[in-house]
């Protein structure tokens, strides 16, 4: 498996925001979103280390941290991901989350299996340039512990997010987060939108790691 980073930090977003986590960042992605903050990890010439699922599991266990975030790039593109999920599931103290871009089917990755991870799945809004790539069938595979995240950069993005939330009844299926594109939209404008449209059970979340560290800093 092509690992470009393996480090411990706090979760900057998601249901366990602020908690310690081990991050495993994989190389490569099938999208090129306009606001991507890890584009370097998506390039073919990005340096990576080849690690087996067993080696990754051993390194995670050595940290003593229970939360595990598999990210990228796009982790669902890694050929041995199923083997890694099975290896991690052999350690029930670990809580495994996959951050995925919404453009890869969730169906092969443990939806009915005991090693199913928690999914934090993006829905790419118009400003990303990739809404047409979204696999909307994924919505039916989400469970209560999962999250759909809408990264928004404009009021038009927020309107589209509201449409999708209502169309797929997402607040009754899973967690739903709105997150601003860093530097593109003010969070106060997003709060006003939420108030105007009475977006109950939708949460605004700002990426904590970009507040604590330089937004361009890696390994945090």
N, C-alpha and C positions, 0 to 999 in steps of 0.2 A: 504494500500500500504506500502511496506517495505522500509522505508527511512533510510539510514545510515548517510547521511549528508544533511543539508540545510544551505547554507551560501551565503554571497555576496562577490564578488571579481571582478577582471577583466576577460574578456574572454581571455584565453591564446592563442586561435587559432580560425580559422573560419573567416567568412566575417565581423564579428564585433569584431575582435581581438583588445584588448586594451580598449574596452568599459566596463563599469560596467555591471554586470549580477548577477542574483540570480541563484544559482546552486542547483538542487535537484538531489541527487545521490541515486539511488535505489540499493537494494541488489540483487545479483545473475546474472549469465551470462551463456550462453550456449557454450562459447568458453573458451580456456585457452591459449591465445597467448603467445609466448615466451618472448615478451618484455612488457607485460602488467604492467602498473604502478599503477593499482588499484586492484591488485589480492586480496587484503584483503577484498574488498567489494563483491567479488564473492563467498567467502566461506560460507558454510551453517551455520557455527557457528558465523558468523559475527553479532555483535549486531546491531539491528535496532529498529526503532520506528514505530509502526503501526499508519498510518495517513489516514484519508479519503480524497478523492479528494477535498471536501469542506475545510477541515482543511489545506491542502497544499496550496490551493488557498488563504485562509485568511493569511497565513504566508508570502506568496509571496507579496500580496498586502501591508502588513504592512511594508515591506522594502522600498517602494517607488521607487524601481528599475524596469525599463520597460523591459529590456532583461531578458528572462527566458531560462535557459538551463537545459533540462531533460537528465540525463546521468546515468552512472552506473559503473560497471555492464552493463546490457542490459535493458534499460527502456521499450522496446517493449514487454518484457515478463511479465510486471505487468498486472494482470487481469483487473484492473479498469482504465487503461490508457485512454481509450476512454472517460470515464466520466470526467477524469481530463482535457483532452483537451477541452471538451465541456465547462467545468466550467471556464477555463482560457479564452476561446474565448468570454465569456460574458463580458470581460473587454478589449475592443479594443485597449487600450493604451499599452497592453502587446504584446511583440514580442517573440513568443515561438519557440524554436529550440529543436530538439531531436538529440542527438548524438547516432547513432546506428552502430552496428558492421558489417552490410551487410549480416548477416546469418539468418535474420528473414524477412519475407515478409512485405513490406510496404502496401500492398493492403488493409488490414482492417483498416488502420489508417488515414482516412480522405482524401484520394486522391481526391475524388470528393465532399468532404464536406466543408462547410464554415468554419469549425474549423480546417482545415488542418494546421499543423505546418510546419516550415521549417525543412528539414532533412539535417543533415551532416552525410553522410554514408561512412564508411570505405569500401575499398576493400582490403582484407587481402592478402598480397603478400607471396611468398614462405617462407621467413624467419620466418613468423608468425607461420607456421605449420598448418594453417587452411584455405588455399585457397580453398580446396575442399568443404568447407561449404558455400561458397558464393552463394547467390540467385541472379543470373544475371538478372532474370526477373525484378528485382527492377529498373534497369537502365531505362526501358521504362516508369516508373512511376515518374521519376524525372522532376522537373520544373526549370525554370531559377534561382530562388532564392536558390535552393538546392546546395549542395556541395558533391563531391566525394573526399575522402581523401585517399592517398596512403602513408602509413607509411613504409618507406624504410630503409633497413639496409645494402644494398650491391648494386653493379652494376647490379647483376642478378635481384634483386628486381626492379630496375629502368627500366631495359629492359622489364620486364613483365608488369610494369605499362604503359609503352609506348604502348605495344601491346594492352592492354585493352582500353586505351584512344582512340586509332585509331579504334579498332574493333567496339566500341560502339559510336563513334563520340561524345565523352563526352564534348569536349570543345564547341560544338554547342548546348548542352543540358543544362549544368549547370556549376557552378564553379568547377575547378579542382585544387587540391593542392597536392604537394609533401611535405612530412614532414620526417625529419630524425629520426631514432631510436636514442634516446639520448645516446651518447657515442659509437655508432656502426659505423657510417659513418660521414665523415666530410662534412659539408654543401658546402664547396668549390668544392668537387667532384661532388655533385649534380648539382651545377651551371654549371660546365664544361660539364656534361652530357646533360643538357638542351640546352646549346649553340651548342654542337656537333649535336644534333638531331633537333634543331630549334623548340623547344616545345613552340610554340606560344600559348598564353592564358592559360598556366599552371603556377601556382604560387608556389614558394618555401616558406614554412612557418615554422618558428622555434617556439616552444612552449614558449611563453613569460613568463609564470608563472615559468618555470624551470630556467629562467635566473634571475628573481627577487628573488625567494625564493629557498630554498634547494629543489632539485628534489624529495625528499622523503616526504616533508612536506604535511600534509593533510589540507583540509579546505581552500585551496587557489586556 
